[in-house]
Amino acid sequence: MNRRSFLSSLFYGVSSFGLSGSIISQSYAKPLAKVVILGGGWGGLSAAKTIKLLSPEVEVIVVEKENMFRSCPISNWVIGQLKSMEDITFKYDRLKNVYGIKFINEEVLEINIDKKSLITKNYNINYDKLILSPGVELDYSSIDNWNASFLNTFPAAWKAGKETELLAYKIKNMSNGGVISISIPLSPYRCPPGPYERISLIASYIKKYKPASKLIVLDANQKIVSKGKLFKKAWDQMYSDIIEYRSDSRVVEVNPKKGILSTDFDDIICDVANLIPPQKAPKLLDNAGLIKKNESWASVNPYDFKSTLAQDVFIIGDSTSQISVGKVPKSGYIANSMGKVCGLAVICEIFDKVKLSPSMINTCYSLISSEEGISVSAVYSYNEDLQKIVSVDGASGLSPESSSIIKDNAWDWAQSIWADMLS
Amino acid sequence: MANFLIRKKLCMIKINKYLNLIILFNILFNINISFANEAWDKARLAMPCAGCHGLKETSSIPSLCNLEEKYIYNSLLEYKEKKRENYLMQIIANGYTENEIRSLSVYFSKTFSEKVCK
């Protein structure tokens, strides 16, 4: 495809959401600006695609250590033996070939704010605008004797990948009568309803295939963090003889040889353990001075997701601080929405135009069994007085009941949002 | 002499071409500064909808392709006023003012349907 046909194919709408602003830049000969994006996940890809749709001749480079996209949402379906890793793994090819987004599959070692560059093993990548969407870092520092070699015994499976497969494999191969234990960290963490969906799907699986087994939940929180009423109802109705839920239970020590998770009160011996540790913004951001002292997440201006601590740096997705953004969940859908808001804001900055007020949506579907789902939704806008993103009055809520239609919606939602980011 | 005239002519063509490009650029750019603002403002509201509403006709979440402006407008308003059933869309529609609902209806029935849907 030559340059002209590439541009016109974009303008005439390759799934382009009709963003005709692209015509602006067809008359430019060289890149208007260079936008570098750290992270090829939900936030990063949404920002990258939005920028390219608005202005194809802005150069967009995504720096992502993985060469494939593995979806965290729906990864619980793999652990619950409903889907395989192949079902949630995608190539970045269309973003490269159709939209002209460049990918560098290397780990970022340093963000140099003064020199406006990202440093990887083989590259020093300069930027005009930098968008950081690095997700979360798993923080094992609260577990006294933690060692990275324990991951095989205590996978987190909180980033879709090998640990997801490992946990799915362990559950599938556990004998009937085995004990599974899941530990949930204190909120905030990535995907608030995620652990409870995982518990439901594992319980649904063992009820059907290993009915003598047990599932012990160690929740560091005082109660179920998200969709509590609906999860509790489902567990009481379907899994009362399988799930044992313990609140205020924080894992402080582990014993990999004996398969023990220890809290302040108990030692839980288990055949399969899923230790989801506390989370924070990656250290890389802290090293670059993008995290305030004594805070764990990055502060941003929620109007455009610009860092409050550095010039020409935007931060989106799970690593942003709720103190600065407002009360929005660390979900895939929100990262997708933030990516779009930020992409538009970056383009407005490049074209020296007034930025538009952010508008975002979140819908999180969760399965409560292999057959039924529940959901939570909200519409978000920017509140001038509070200078925060807030849910619009009367525009947030849960599904009244669980249903099989919501399970269908959950899968179709995933298909749509994957396509929205990747094709 | 003939050679000189040819060169001069070529030069004029080049200059004209250059001027034309500048004029074209200005027209495109100026038109789009105002056009883009309006389009981007509609897209700002509409883009998050694509999280659920894709292009697949077989999806359990309806595609928003090729729907009449009036149909989208009425449906969203009815969801907002709880006159139309669907717990989730009642929540979402309540997040937008009537003006915003009008913008979304125009966007999906025109720009989106013309440029994105096949």
Boltz contact constraints between the chains, C-beta under 6 A:
constraints:
  - contact:
      token1: [A, 13]
      token2: [B, 115]
      max_distance: 6.0
  - contact:
      token1: [A, 13]
      token2: [B, 116]
      max_distance: 6.0
  - contact:
      token1: [A, 15]
      token2: [B, 116]
      max_distance: 6.0
  - contact:
      token1: [A, 17]
      token2: [B, 116]
      max_distance: 6.0
  - contact:
      token1: [A, 18]
      token2: [B, 111]
      max_distance: 6.0
  - contact:
      token1: [A, 18]
      token2: [B, 112]
      max_distance: 6.0
  - contact:
      token1: [A, 18]
      token2: [B, 115]
      max_distance: 6.0
  - contact:
      token1: [A, 18]
      token2: [B, 116]
      max_distance: 6.0
  - contact:
      token1: [A, 19]
      token2: [B, 43]
      max_distance: 6.0
  - contact:
      token1: [A, 20]
      token2: [B, 39]
      max_distance: 6.0
  - contact:
      token1: [A, 21]
      token2: [B, 36]
      max_distance: 6.0
  - contact:
      token1: [A, 21]
      token2: [B, 40]
      max_distance: 6.0
  - contact:
      token1: [A, 23]
      token2: [B, 32]
      max_distance: 6.0
  - contact:
      token1: [A, 24]
      token2: [B, 32]
      max_distance: 6.0
  - contact:
      token1: [A, 27]
      token2: [B, 25]
      max_distance: 6.0
  - contact:
      token1: [A, 27]
      token2: [B, 28]
      max_distance: 6.0
  - contact:
      token1: [A, 333]
      token2: [B, 51]
      max_distance: 6.0
  - contact:
      token1: [A, 336]
      token2: [B, 51]
      max_distance: 6.0
  - contact:
      token1: [A, 337]
      token2: [B, 48]
      max_distance: 6.0
  - contact:
      token1: [A, 340]
      token2: [B, 47]
      max_distance: 6.0
  - contact:
      token1: [A, 356]
      token2: [B, 41]
      max_distance: 6.0
  - contact:
      token1: [A, 356]
      token2: [B, 44]
      max_distance: 6.0
  - contact:
      token1: [A, 359]
      token2: [B, 44]
      max_distance: 6.0
  - contact:
      token1: [A, 359]
      token2: [B, 45]
      max_distance: 6.0
  - contact:
      token1: [A, 360]
      token2: [B, 48]
      max_distance: 6.0
  - contact:
      token1: [A, 361]
      token2: [B, 48]
      max_distance: 6.0
  - contact:
      token1: [A, 377]
      token2: [B, 88]
      max_distance: 6.0
  - contact:
      token1: [A, 377]
      token2: [B, 91]
      max_distance: 6.0
  - contact:
      token1: [A, 379]
      token2: [B, 92]
      max_distance: 6.0
  - contact:
      token1: [A, 379]
      token2: [B, 95]
      max_distance: 6.0
  - contact:
      token1: [A, 392]
      token2: [B, 95]
      max_distance: 6.0
  - contact:
      token1: [A, 394]
      token2: [B, 94]
      max_distance: 6.0
  - contact:
      token1: [A, 395]
      token2: [B, 91]
      max_distance: 6.0
  - contact:
      token1: [A, 395]
      token2: [B, 94]
      max_distance: 6.0
  - contact:
      token1: [A, 395]
      token2: [B, 95]
      max_distance: 6.0
  - contact:
      token1: [A, 397]
      token2: [B, 91]
      max_distance: 6.0
  - contact:
      token1: [A, 399]
      token2: [B, 87]
      max_distance: 6.0
  - contact:
      token1: [A, 400]
      token2: [B, 87]
      max_distance: 6.0
  - contact:
      token1: [A, 408]
      token2: [B, 60]
      max_distance: 6.0
  - contact:
      token1: [A, 409]
      token2: [B, 60]
      max_distance: 6.0
  - contact:
      token1: [A, 409]
      token2: [B, 61]
      max_distance: 6.0
  - contact:
      token1: [A, 412]
      token2: [B, 59]
      max_distance: 6.0
  - contact:
      token1: [A, 412]
      token2: [B, 60]
      max_distance: 6.0
  - contact:
      token1: [A, 412]
      token2: [B, 61]
      max_distance: 6.0
  - contact:
      token1: [A, 413]
      token2: [B, 52]
      max_distance: 6.0
  - contact:
      token1: [A, 416]
      token2: [B, 52]
      max_distance: 6.0
  - contact:
      token1: [A, 416]
      token2: [B, 54]
      max_distance: 6.0
  - contact:
      token1: [A, 417]
      token2: [B, 51]
      max_distance: 6.0
  - contact:
      token1: [A, 419]
      token2: [B, 54]
      max_distance: 6.0
  - contact:
      token1: [A, 420]
      token2: [B, 50]
      max_distance: 6.0
